[in-house]
Amino acid sequence: MDLPKVLIIGQPFNNNTGGGITLTNLFKGWDKDKIAVACSGYLLLDNIDTEVCNTYYQLGYKEHKWLFPFSLFKRKYFSGLVTFDNSRFQDLTQPRSELRVNLIMKYFYPVLNYIGLYHCSSKIEISKEFCEWVDDFKPDVIYSQTTSRADNLFCISVQAYLKKPLIYHMMDDWPSIINETGLFKNYWYEKIDKEFRVLLDGSAVLMSISDEMAHEYKIRYHKTFITFHNAIDIEFWKKYQKLSYELNVNPTILYAGRIGLGIETSLELIARAIQQVNEELNISMKFILQTKEKPLWFENYECVVHKSFVEYNDLPKVFSESDFLLLPYDFSQKSIKYIRLSMPTKAPEYMVSGTPIIIFAPEVTAIVKYAEQLEWALVIKENDINVITSAIKQLIKDKELRQYFAQNAIKTAEKNHNSINVTSHFKKVISSLVYA
């Protein structure tokens, strides 16, 4: 298939964010010289994956402009092409003051948001240099995962300049929480919603991360979305696929991923539940957190073990060696708004490992509905330590139940998330915009 040239806006290829991993897997097999990315400098920090794409235009000070006096607080990134070496994963982290970053995140942004200036304090414009670069690249299609007002308006401007078909792909329901606080929250919510609908109206194809999201957006925006979730290389992820469902002497529950909005509160409750299970069953189950940073509550629980991220190629082995894998979401209203329609990027990777999966999430979330429909995980829908404890004990005691969930998960991954089928469909959808 002769694939079109694609300009990707707002999301780099990487192996440490849901959007970056999904992007990498969906575009795998594309001609490398037919993909280019334009994104802000702060997104090009580390783990940039150059296997699929190594052409990046950094939207720096010539495009991303902060109004005075806010410009005094922001780092000045250069504008133009980013150069890579020959290694697959690139670390472009620049020296920075942690104190300065903490002050900006904890005080500067919240204050701007509260007084209603955050969404108008900066803008991203098309510069002369960007126009020269994009004219030279000559894209056939534009693909975007943007999640902010400035990025959305930039995406609209780029499409107006290039006059090419736009594909917009939603990862999370960010419009629901983009402005929940502040003196002008209603004003900004309505304004951003109106601008976002302009972006949707101008899109030739709309993509969602889950069927639940597609259904919701059909009602909310009166638009049809095609679902494209993370696709995986089945053969890569099944290299160490679990064959035995006997538990280790000291069983383990592994959570691998980020800690933050929508997750951390539930992680701590799981830790408390495991402590209780250990006491009631007189065992020494460990709760392994494979995360970038240790949570503040880490030392409060003897069962919790923190491990740093491992190399990407080692993940199939790590997942398969665990007794259980955890997919948690928080139960707060803000968290539910954000994650209700999302689908964890790691879910298909967990599925094909053959390790039984535990989902701890609100009943209204897409992940719970998906798991219950096809019975590929033990689902805990109540935010209650006793319910969690009882469910974990049930899974510990019932080997047949563990195997039942695991085998269903493998079948689901092979049927719905096989990269061979998913990426083929993805290519056809994009190519149809150019070669119809």
C-alpha positions in Angstrom: 0.0 0.0 0.0 1.3 3.4 -1.0 0.9 5.3 2.3 0.3 9.1 2.5 2.5 11.6 4.2 1.2 12.4 7.7 1.9 15.5 9.8 1.3 14.7 13.5 0.5 17.6 15.8 0.9 17.7 19.6 2.1 14.2 20.4 5.6 12.6 20.1 6.3 8.9 19.7 7.5 7.6 23.0 7.3 4.6 25.4 6.2 6.3 28.6 2.8 7.9 27.9 -0.5 6.4 26.7 -0.7 8.7 23.7 2.9 8.1 22.7 2.7 4.3 23.0 -0.6 4.2 21.1 0.8 6.4 18.4 3.9 4.3 18.0 1.9 1.1 17.7 -0.7 2.5 15.3 1.9 3.9 12.9 4.3 1.0 13.1 5.2 -0.1 9.6 4.6 3.3 8.0 7.3 4.7 5.7 9.6 6.6 8.0 10.1 9.5 5.6 6.3 9.9 5.4 5.8 10.9 9.0 6.7 14.1 10.8 5.8 15.5 14.2 5.3 19.1 15.3 5.0 19.6 19.1 6.0 21.8 21.9 9.5 21.6 23.4 8.3 20.4 26.9 6.9 17.3 25.3 10.3 16.3 23.9 11.8 15.4 27.2 12.8 11.7 27.2 12.1 8.3 25.7 11.4 9.7 22.3 11.0 6.6 20.1 12.7 7.1 16.7 11.8 3.6 15.3 8.7 4.9 13.5 9.6 8.6 13.1 12.7 10.7 13.6 11.5 14.0 12.0 10.5 16.5 14.6 9.8 20.2 14.4 10.0 21.7 17.9 7.4 24.4 18.4 9.6 26.9 20.3 9.7 30.6 21.0 8.9 31.6 17.4 5.6 29.7 17.6 4.7 29.3 21.3 4.4 32.8 22.7 3.6 33.8 26.3 2.2 37.2 27.1 4.1 39.6 29.3 4.7 39.2 32.3 4.1 35.4 32.1 7.0 35.2 29.5 9.4 35.9 32.3 8.6 32.6 34.0 8.7 30.3 31.0 11.7 28.5 29.5 12.6 29.6 26.0 12.8 26.6 23.6 14.3 27.0 20.2 12.1 26.6 17.1 13.1 24.2 14.4 14.1 20.6 13.6 15.4 18.4 16.4 18.4 16.2 15.6 18.6 12.6 16.8 21.5 10.1 17.1 21.3 6.5 16.0 19.8 5.0 19.2 16.1 4.1 19.3 15.1 6.0 22.4 16.2 9.5 22.8 16.7 11.5 26.0 16.4 15.2 25.2 16.0 16.4 28.8 17.5 19.8 29.4 19.0 20.9 32.7 16.3 22.5 34.8 15.7 23.8 38.3 13.4 21.4 40.2 12.5 24.3 42.6 11.4 26.4 39.6 9.3 23.6 38.1 7.6 22.9 41.5 6.8 26.6 42.0 5.3 26.8 38.5 3.2 23.7 38.8 2.0 24.2 42.4 1.5 28.0 42.4 1.9 29.7 39.0 -0.5 27.6 36.9 -3.2 27.2 39.7 -3.2 31.0 40.2 -3.5 31.7 36.5 -6.3 29.2 36.3 -8.2 30.7 39.3 -8.1 34.3 38.0 -9.1 33.1 34.5 -5.9 33.9 32.6 -4.4 30.4 32.1 -6.1 29.8 28.7 -5.2 33.2 27.3 -1.7 33.6 28.8 -0.1 31.9 25.8 -0.8 31.0 22.2 0.9 28.9 19.4 1.1 30.6 16.1 2.3 29.5 12.6 5.7 31.1 12.1 7.6 31.7 8.9 10.1 29.0 9.8 7.3 26.5 10.4 5.6 27.3 7.1 8.9 26.7 5.2 9.4 23.4 7.0 5.9 22.1 6.5 5.8 23.3 2.8 9.0 21.3 2.3 7.5 18.2 3.9 4.3 18.4 1.9 1.9 16.3 4.1 -1.2 14.7 2.6 -3.0 14.3 6.0 -2.9 15.9 9.5 -3.3 13.8 12.6 -3.8 15.3 16.1 -4.2 14.2 19.7 -4.2 17.8 21.1 -5.7 18.4 24.6 -5.4 22.1 25.3 -6.9 25.3 24.0 -3.7 26.6 22.5 -2.9 23.3 20.8 -6.4 23.0 19.4 -6.4 26.5 17.9 -2.9 25.9 16.4 -4.3 22.7 14.9 -7.2 24.6 13.3 -4.7 27.2 12.0 -2.4 24.5 10.5 -5.3 22.9 8.7 -6.5 26.2 7.4 -3.0 26.8 6.0 -2.4 23.4 4.5 -6.0 22.7 3.4 -5.5 19.0 4.0 -7.8 16.4 5.7 -7.6 16.4 9.5 -7.8 13.3 11.7 -8.5 14.0 15.4 -7.9 11.2 18.0 -9.3 11.5 21.5 -7.3 9.7 24.3 -9.1 11.0 27.4 -12.2 13.0 28.1 -10.2 16.2 28.8 -13.0 18.6 27.8 -15.0 17.5 30.9 -12.3 18.7 33.3 -10.4 21.4 31.4 -11.8 24.2 33.5 -13.6 23.1 36.7 -12.3 25.9 39.1 -11.7 29.6 39.1 -13.6 32.8 38.8 -14.3 32.4 35.1 -14.8 28.6 34.9 -18.2 28.8 33.1 -16.9 31.3 30.6 -13.8 29.3 29.7 -15.7 26.0 29.6 -18.2 27.4 27.1 -15.5 29.1 25.0 -13.3 26.0 24.8 -16.2 23.8 24.1 -17.2 26.1 21.2 -13.7 26.1 19.8 -13.4 22.4 20.2 -16.5 21.8 18.2 -15.0 23.9 15.4 -12.1 21.5 15.4 -14.4 18.5 15.3 -16.4 20.1 12.5 -13.3 20.6 10.4 -12.1 17.0 10.9 -12.5 14.5 8.1 -12.2 11.5 10.5 -12.8 11.4 14.3 -11.2 8.6 16.4 -11.9 7.6 20.0 -9.9 5.4 22.4 -12.9 3.2 23.4 -16.4 2.2 22.1 -17.8 3.8 25.2 -16.3 7.1 24.3 -17.6 6.8 20.7 -21.1 6.2 22.0 -20.9 9.1 24.5 -19.5 11.5 21.9 -22.2 10.6 19.4 -24.7 12.0 21.9 -22.6 14.9 23.1 -21.2 16.2 19.9 -23.4 14.5 17.3 -20.4 13.1 15.6 -19.3 9.5 14.6 -16.0 8.4 16.1 -14.1 5.3 15.0 -12.5 3.4 17.9 -8.7 2.8 17.7 -7.2 1.7 21.0 -3.6 0.6 21.6 -2.5 -2.2 19.2 0.2 -4.7 20.3 2.6 -7.1 18.7 1.1 -10.3 20.0 4.3 -12.4 19.4 6.4 -9.9 21.3 4.1 -9.8 24.3 3.5 -13.5 24.5 7.2 -14.5 24.6 6.9 -15.4 28.3 3.2 -16.0 28.4 2.1 -17.6 31.7 1.4 -21.4 31.4 1.0 -22.3 35.1 -1.5 -20.8 37.4 0.0 -22.0 40.7 0.9 -19.1 42.9 4.4 -18.2 44.0 5.3 -18.9 47.7 5.0 -15.1 48.2 2.4 -14.0 45.7 2.7 -10.6 44.0 0.3 -8.0 42.6 2.0 -5.7 40.1 1.0 -2.2 39.1 3.2 -0.7 36.4 2.6 2.8 35.2 2.1 6.4 36.4 1.0 7.7 39.7 -1.2 10.8 39.7 -4.7 12.0 38.8 -7.3 9.2 38.7 -5.1 6.5 40.2 -3.1 7.2 43.4 -5.9 7.0 46.0 -7.0 3.6 44.7 -3.4 2.3 44.8 -3.1 3.1 48.5 -6.5 1.4 49.2 -5.2 -1.7 47.4 -2.1 -1.6 49.6 -4.3 -1.5 52.7 -6.4 -4.4 51.4 -3.3 -6.5 50.7 -2.1 -5.9 54.3 -5.4 -7.2 55.5 -5.3 -10.2 53.2 -1.9 -11.1 54.6 -3.1 -11.0 58.1 -6.3 -13.0 57.5 -4.6 -15.7 55.3 -1.2 -15.6 57.1 0.7 -15.1 53.9 3.3 -12.5 52.6 1.7 -11.1 49.4 3.7 -8.2 48.0 2.3 -5.2 46.2 4.9 -4.2 43.6 4.8 -0.6 42.3 6.8 -0.3 39.1 6.6 3.5 38.9 8.8 6.5 38.2 8.5 7.9 41.7 7.6 6.4 45.1 4.3 7.6 46.5 4.3 9.6 49.7 2.5 6.7 51.5 5.0 4.1 50.4 6.7 3.5 53.8 3.3 3.1 55.6 2.8 -0.5 54.3 5.2 -3.4 54.7 3.7 -5.2 51.7 4.6 -2.5 49.2 7.8 -2.8 47.2 8.9 -0.1 44.8 10.8 -0.9 41.7 12.0 1.5 38.9 10.9 1.2 35.4 12.6 -1.7 33.5 13.7 -1.8 29.8 10.8 -2.0 27.4 12.0 -5.4 26.1 11.9 -6.8 29.6 8.2 -6.0 30.3 6.7 -9.2 28.9 8.8 -11.2 31.3 8.0 -9.0 34.2 4.3 -9.1 33.6 4.2 -12.9 33.1 6.3 -13.5 36.3 3.8 -11.7 38.5 0.8 -13.6 40.0 -1.7 -10.8 39.4 -1.7 -7.5 37.4 -3.6 -4.5 38.6 -5.5 -1.9 36.6 -6.8 0.8 39.1 -8.8 4.0 38.8 -9.9 6.4 41.5 -13.5 7.0 42.6 -13.5 10.8 43.0 -15.9 12.7 40.8 -13.0 14.6 39.1 -11.2 11.3 38.4 -14.3 9.7 37.1 -14.9 12.6 34.7 -11.4 12.3 33.3 -11.0 8.5 33.0 -14.6 7.3 32.5 -14.3 7.0 28.8 -10.6 6.1 28.6 -8.9 2.7 28.1 -5.6 2.0 29.8 -2.8 1.7 27.2 -1.3 -1.2 29.1 -4.6 -3.3 29.1 -3.8 -5.3 26.0 -0.2 -5.9 27.1 -1.5 -7.2 30.4 -4.1 -9.4 28.7 -1.7 -11.3 26.4 0.8 -12.0 29.3 -1.5 -14.7 30.6 -1.3 -13.2 34.1 -4.8 -12.8 35.8 -5.9 -9.2 35.9 -7.6 -7.3 38.7 -9.6 -4.2 37.8 -10.5 -1.8 40.6 -12.5 1.0 39.1 -16.0 2.7 39.2 -18.8 0.8 37.4 -19.3 3.6 34.9 -15.9 3.4 33.4 -15.2 2.0 29.9 -12.6 -0.5 31.2 -15.1 -2.1 33.6 -17.8 -2.5 31.0 -15.3 -4.0 28.5 -13.9 -6.5 31.1 -17.4 -7.5 32.3 -18.7 -8.0 28.8 -15.9 -10.4 27.8 -15.0 -11.7 31.3 -11.2 -11.1 31.0 -10.6 -9.8 34.5 -11.7 -9.9 38.1 -13.6 -6.6 38.4 -14.0 -4.8 41.8 -16.5 -1.9 41.5 -17.0 -0.9 45.1 -14.6 1.5 46.8 -14.6 -0.6 50.0 -11.6 -2.2 51.6 -13.6 -5.3 52.7 -15.0 -5.9 49.2 -11.4 -5.6 47.8 -10.1 -7.9 50.4 -12.8 -10.5 49.8 -12.2 -10.4 46.0 -8.4 -10.8 46.3 -8.9 -13.8 48.7 -11.3 -15.4 46.2 -8.7 -15.1 43.5 -5.9 -16.5 45.7 -8.0 -19.5 46.7 -9.5 -20.4 43.2 -7.0 -21.6 40.7 -9.7 -22.3 38.1 -11.0 -18.8 38.3 -7.5 -17.3 37.8 -7.1 -19.5 34.7 -10.6 -18.6 33.4 -9.9 -14.9 33.5 -6.4 -15.2 32.0 -7.5 -17.4 29.1 -10.3 -15.0 28.2 -7.9 -12.1 28.4 -5.5 -13.8 25.9 -8.3 -14.5 23.5 -9.6 -10.9 23.7 -6.2 -9.5 23.1 -5.6 -11.7 20.1 -8.9 -10.9 18.6 -9.3 -7.1 19.3 -5.8 -5.8 19.8 -3.6 -7.6 17.3 -1.4 -5.0 15.7 -1.5 -6.8 12.3 -5.3 -6.3 12.1 -5.6 -3.0 13.8 -2.8 -1.1 12.0 -4.0 -2.5 8.7 -7.5 -1.0 9.4 -5.8 2.3 10.6 -3.8 2.6 7.4 -6.9 2.0 5.2 -8.9 4.7 7.1 -6.1 7.3 6.6 -5.3 6.3 3.1 -8.9 6.5 2.0 -8.8 10.3 2.7 -6.1 10.7 0.1 -6.6 7.9 -2.4 -10.4 7.6 -2.5 
